[in-house]
Amino acid sequence: MENLKKRSVKAYLLLESLITLALLSVLVSVVLTEVVNVRQQLTEINQQIEDLNVAKMATDSNLSKLSVNGAAIKITKDDKRTVVINHGKELLRLEIKN
């Protein structure tokens, strides 16, 4: 009878260890996935900041087109609006409303 108790205790400890290992692996994979997503978002935000800095340089220099560091900025202005475009994608639109 004593031999059965020792086996059941060892099996219980093994089962607890397996469950703990499974939970730990799930938590680690979730955390790593989120870290990768945050780094990707940060890279995109930094690229947008760089593009807007190039657009600011273009407006400070009174240029309608400027290409620096892979950003090809085109600025169109009229009386009521200013539009900043990078590679065909609109980055910024400023409009005066009356």
ROSE-4610 file (N, C-alpha, C; in Angstrom, 1 decimal, always signed):
// ROSE-4610
residu = [M/M/M/E/E/E/N/N/N/L/L/L/K/K/K/K/K/K/R/R/R/S/S/S/V/V/V/K/K/K/A/A/A/Y/Y/Y/L/L/L/L/L/L/L/L/L/E/E/E/S/S/S/L/L/L/I/I/I/T/T/T/L/L/L/A/A/A/L/L/L/L/L/L/S/S/S/V/V/V/L/L/L/V/V/V/S/S/S/V/V/V/V/V/V/L/L/L/T/T/T/E/E/E/V/V/V/V/V/V/N/N/N/V/V/V/R/R/R/Q/Q/Q/Q/Q/Q/L/L/L/T/T/T/E/E/E/I/I/I/N/N/N/Q/Q/Q/Q/Q/Q/I/I/I/E/E/E/D/D/D/L/L/L/N/N/N/V/V/V/A/A/A/K/K/K/M/M/M/A/A/A/T/T/T/D/D/D/S/S/S/N/N/N/L/L/L/S/S/S/K/K/K/L/L/L/S/S/S/V/V/V/N/N/N/G/G/G/A/A/A/A/A/A/I/I/I/K/K/K/I/I/I/T/T/T/K/K/K/D/D/D/D/D/D/K/K/K/R/R/R/T/T/T/V/V/V/V/V/V/I/I/I/N/N/N/H/H/H/G/G/G/K/K/K/E/E/E/L/L/L/L/L/L/R/R/R/L/L/L/E/E/E/I/I/I/K/K/K/N/N/N]
num = [1/1/1/2/2/2/3/3/3/4/4/4/5/5/5/6/6/6/7/7/7/8/8/8/9/9/9/10/10/10/11/11/11/12/12/12/13/13/13/14/14/14/15/15/15/16/16/16/17/17/17/18/18/18/19/19/19/20/20/20/21/21/21/22/22/22/23/23/23/24/24/24/25/25/25/26/26/26/27/27/27/28/28/28/29/29/29/30/30/30/31/31/31/32/32/32/33/33/33/34/34/34/35/35/35/36/36/36/37/37/37/38/38/38/39/39/39/40/40/40/41/41/41/42/42/42/43/43/43/44/44/44/45/45/45/46/46/46/47/47/47/48/48/48/49/49/49/50/50/50/51/51/51/52/52/52/53/53/53/54/54/54/55/55/55/56/56/56/57/57/57/58/58/58/59/59/59/60/60/60/61/61/61/62/62/62/63/63/63/64/64/64/65/65/65/66/66/66/67/67/67/68/68/68/69/69/69/70/70/70/71/71/71/72/72/72/73/73/73/74/74/74/75/75/75/76/76/76/77/77/77/78/78/78/79/79/79/80/80/80/81/81/81/82/82/82/83/83/83/84/84/84/85/85/85/86/86/86/87/87/87/88/88/88/89/89/89/90/90/90/91/91/91/92/92/92/93/93/93/94/94/94/95/95/95/96/96/96/97/97/97/98/98/98]
x = [+0.8/+0.0/+0.9/+1.9/+2.8/+3.5/+3.7/+4.3/+3.4/+2.1/+1.1/+1.1/+1.1/+1.1/+2.3/+3.5/+4.7/+4.5/+4.0/+3.8/+2.8/+1.7/+0.7/+1.2/+2.0/+2.6/+3.6/+4.4/+5.3/+4.6/+3.5/+2.7/+2.0/+1.6/+0.9/+1.9/+3.1/+4.2/+4.6/+4.6/+4.9/+3.8/+2.6/+1.4/+1.5/+1.7/+1.9/+3.0/+4.1/+5.2/+4.9/+4.2/+3.8/+2.9/+1.9/+0.9/+1.7/+2.6/+3.3/+4.2/+4.8/+5.6/+4.8/+3.6/+2.7/+2.3/+1.9/+1.5/+2.6/+3.8/+5.0/+5.3/+5.2/+5.5/+4.4/+3.2/+2.1/+2.4/+2.7/+3.0/+4.2/+5.2/+6.4/+6.1/+5.3/+5.0/+4.1/+3.2/+2.4/+3.2/+4.1/+4.9/+5.8/+6.5/+7.3/+6.6/+5.4/+4.6/+4.3/+3.9/+3.6/+4.9/+6.0/+7.2/+7.5/+7.4/+7.6/+6.6/+5.4/+4.4/+4.7/+5.1/+5.4/+6.7/+7.6/+8.8/+8.5/+7.6/+7.2/+6.4/+5.5/+4.8/+5.8/+6.7/+7.7/+8.5/+8.9/+9.6/+8.8/+7.5/+6.6/+6.4/+6.3/+6.2/+7.4/+8.6/+9.8/+10.0/+9.5/+9.5/+8.6/+7.5/+6.6/+7.2/+7.8/+8.5/+9.6/+10.3/+11.4/+10.8/+9.7/+9.1/+8.5/+8.0/+7.5/+8.6/+9.7/+10.9/+11.4/+11.4/+11.8/+10.8/+9.5/+8.5/+8.7/+9.1/+9.4/+10.6/+11.6/+12.8/+12.4/+11.5/+11.0/+10.2/+9.4/+8.6/+9.5/+10.5/+11.4/+12.3/+12.5/+13.3/+12.5/+11.2/+10.2/+10.4/+10.5/+10.6/+9.3/+8.9/+7.7/+8.0/+9.2/+9.7/+11.0/+11.2/+12.4/+12.6/+13.7/+14.0/+15.2/+15.1/+16.1/+15.9/+16.9/+16.8/+15.7/+15.4/+14.4/+13.0/+12.8/+11.5/+11.5/+10.4/+10.2/+9.0/+9.2/+8.1/+7.7/+6.4/+5.8/+4.8/+4.9/+4.0/+3.3/+1.9/+1.1/+0.4/+0.4/-0.2/-1.2/-2.2/-3.1/-3.6/-4.6/-5.0/-5.6/-6.2/-6.9/-6.4/-5.4/-4.9/-3.5/-2.9/-1.5/-1.6/-1.0/-1.0/+0.4/+0.8/+2.1/+2.0/+2.7/+2.5/+3.9/+4.0/+5.2/+5.0/+5.6/+5.5/+4.0/+3.3/+1.9/+0.9/+1.4/+0.6/+0.5/-0.7/-0.9/-0.5/+0.5/+0.9/+0.2/-0.1/-0.6/-1.4/-2.6/-3.4/-3.9/-3.5/-3.9/-4.8/-6.0/-7.0/-7.5/-7.8/-8.3/-9.9/-10.6/-12.1/-12.6/-13.6/-14.2/-15.6]
y = [-1.2/+0.0/+1.3/+1.2/+2.4/+2.7/+1.7/+1.9/+2.6/+2.4/+3.1/+4.6/+4.9/+6.3/+7.1/+6.4/+7.1/+7.3/+6.4/+6.5/+7.6/+7.7/+8.7/+10.1/+10.2/+11.5/+12.0/+11.0/+11.4/+11.7/+11.0/+11.3/+12.7/+13.0/+14.3/+15.4/+15.3/+16.3/+16.4/+15.3/+15.4/+16.1/+15.9/+16.6/+18.1/+18.4/+19.8/+20.5/+19.8/+20.4/+20.6/+19.7/+19.8/+20.9/+21.1/+22.2/+23.5/+23.6/+24.8/+25.2/+24.2/+24.4/+24.9/+24.3/+24.7/+26.2/+26.5/+27.9/+28.9/+28.5/+29.4/+29.6/+28.5/+28.6/+29.5/+29.4/+30.3/+31.7/+32.0/+33.4/+34.0/+33.2/+33.7/+34.0/+33.1/+33.3/+34.6/+34.8/+36.0/+37.2/+37.2/+38.4/+38.7/+37.7/+37.9/+38.4/+37.9/+38.4/+39.8/+40.2/+41.7/+42.5/+42.0/+42.8/+43.0/+42.0/+42.1/+43.1/+43.1/+44.0/+45.5/+45.7/+47.0/+47.5/+46.7/+47.2/+47.5/+46.8/+47.1/+48.4/+48.6/+49.9/+51.1/+50.9/+51.9/+52.2/+51.2/+51.5/+52.3/+52.0/+52.7/+54.2/+54.4/+55.7/+56.5/+55.9/+56.6/+57.0/+56.2/+56.5/+57.7/+57.7/+58.8/+60.1/+60.0/+61.2/+61.7/+60.8/+61.2/+61.9/+61.3/+61.9/+63.3/+63.5/+64.8/+65.8/+65.3/+66.2/+66.6/+65.7/+66.1/+67.1/+66.9/+67.9/+69.3/+69.3/+70.6/+71.2/+70.4/+71.0/+71.6/+70.9/+71.4/+72.7/+72.8/+74.1/+75.2/+74.9/+75.9/+76.4/+75.6/+76.0/+76.5/+76.6/+77.0/+76.1/+74.8/+73.9/+73.1/+72.8/+72.0/+70.5/+70.2/+68.8/+68.6/+67.6/+67.3/+65.8/+65.3/+63.9/+63.7/+63.2/+63.0/+61.7/+60.9/+59.7/+58.7/+58.6/+57.7/+58.3/+59.5/+60.2/+61.1/+61.0/+61.8/+62.7/+63.9/+64.7/+65.7/+65.8/+66.7/+67.6/+68.9/+69.8/+70.6/+70.5/+71.4/+72.4/+73.6/+74.7/+75.5/+75.9/+76.9/+77.9/+78.7/+79.7/+79.1/+78.0/+77.4/+76.1/+75.5/+74.2/+74.0/+73.1/+72.6/+71.1/+70.4/+68.9/+68.5/+67.5/+66.9/+65.5/+65.1/+63.8/+63.1/+61.9/+61.1/+59.8/+59.6/+58.4/+58.2/+59.2/+59.0/+58.9/+58.9/+58.7/+60.0/+60.5/+61.7/+61.6/+62.5/+62.5/+63.5/+64.6/+65.7/+66.6/+67.1/+68.0/+69.1/+70.3/+71.5/+72.3/+72.6/+73.4/+74.6/+75.7/+76.8/+76.8/+76.8/+76.8/+78.2/+78.6/+79.9/+79.7]
z = [+0.0/+0.0/+0.0/+0.7/+0.8/-0.5/-1.3/-2.6/-3.6/-3.5/-4.3/-4.0/-2.7/-2.3/-2.8/-2.8/-3.3/-4.8/-5.5/-7.0/-7.3/-6.5/-6.8/-6.5/-5.5/-5.1/-6.2/-6.7/-7.8/-9.1/-9.4/-10.6/-10.4/-9.2/-9.0/-9.2/-8.6/-8.8/-10.3/-11.0/-12.4/-13.2/-12.8/-13.5/-13.2/-11.9/-11.6/-12.3/-12.5/-13.2/-14.7/-15.3/-16.7/-16.9/-16.0/-16.1/-15.9/-15.0/-14.8/-16.0/-16.5/-17.7/-18.9/-19.1/-20.2/-20.0/-18.7/-18.5/-18.7/-18.3/-18.5/-19.9/-20.7/-22.2/-22.8/-22.4/-23.0/-22.6/-21.4/-21.0/-21.7/-21.9/-22.6/-24.0/-24.7/-26.1/-26.2/-25.3/-25.4/-25.2/-24.2/-24.0/-25.2/-25.7/-26.9/-28.1/-28.3/-29.4/-29.3/-28.1/-27.8/-28.0/-27.5/-27.7/-29.2/-30.0/-31.4/-32.0/-31.6/-32.2/-31.8/-30.5/-30.1/-30.8/-31.0/-31.8/-33.2/-33.8/-35.2/-35.2/-34.3/-34.2/-34.0/-33.1/-32.8/-34.1/-34.9/-36.1/-37.1/-37.2/-38.1/-37.6/-36.3/-35.8/-36.0/-35.8/-36.1/-37.5/-38.4/-39.9/-40.2/-39.5/-39.7/-39.2/-38.1/-37.5/-38.4/-39.0/-39.9/-41.1/-41.7/-42.8/-42.5/-41.4/-41.0/-40.8/-40.3/-40.1/-41.5/-42.5/-43.8/-44.4/-44.1/-44.6/-43.9/-42.7/-42.0/-42.7/-43.0/-43.7/-45.0/-45.7/-47.0/-46.9/-45.9/-45.7/-45.2/-44.4/-43.9/-45.1/-46.0/-47.2/-48.3/-48.2/-49.2/-50.5/-50.3/-51.4/-51.5/-52.7/-52.9/-53.0/-53.3/-53.3/-52.6/-51.8/-51.1/-50.9/-51.3/-51.0/-50.2/-49.0/-48.0/-47.3/-47.0/-46.2/-46.6/-47.9/-48.4/-48.3/-47.9/-47.9/-49.1/-49.9/-51.1/-50.8/-50.2/-49.8/-50.9/-51.1/-52.0/-51.2/-51.3/-50.6/-51.6/-51.5/-52.3/-51.4/-51.9/-51.1/-52.0/-51.4/-52.0/-50.9/-51.2/-50.2/-49.0/-49.1/-47.9/-47.3/-48.0/-47.5/-47.9/-47.1/-47.4/-47.2/-48.2/-48.1/-48.3/-47.4/-47.4/-47.8/-48.9/-49.4/-49.5/-49.1/-49.1/-49.9/-51.0/-51.9/-52.2/-52.5/-52.9/-51.7/-50.5/-49.3/-48.6/-48.3/-47.6/-46.1/-45.7/-44.3/-43.5/-44.1/-43.3/-44.2/-43.7/-44.4/-43.5/-43.8/-43.0/-43.8/-43.2/-43.9/-43.0/-43.7/-43.0/-43.2/-42.1/-42.2/-41.9/-42.7/-42.4/-42.0]
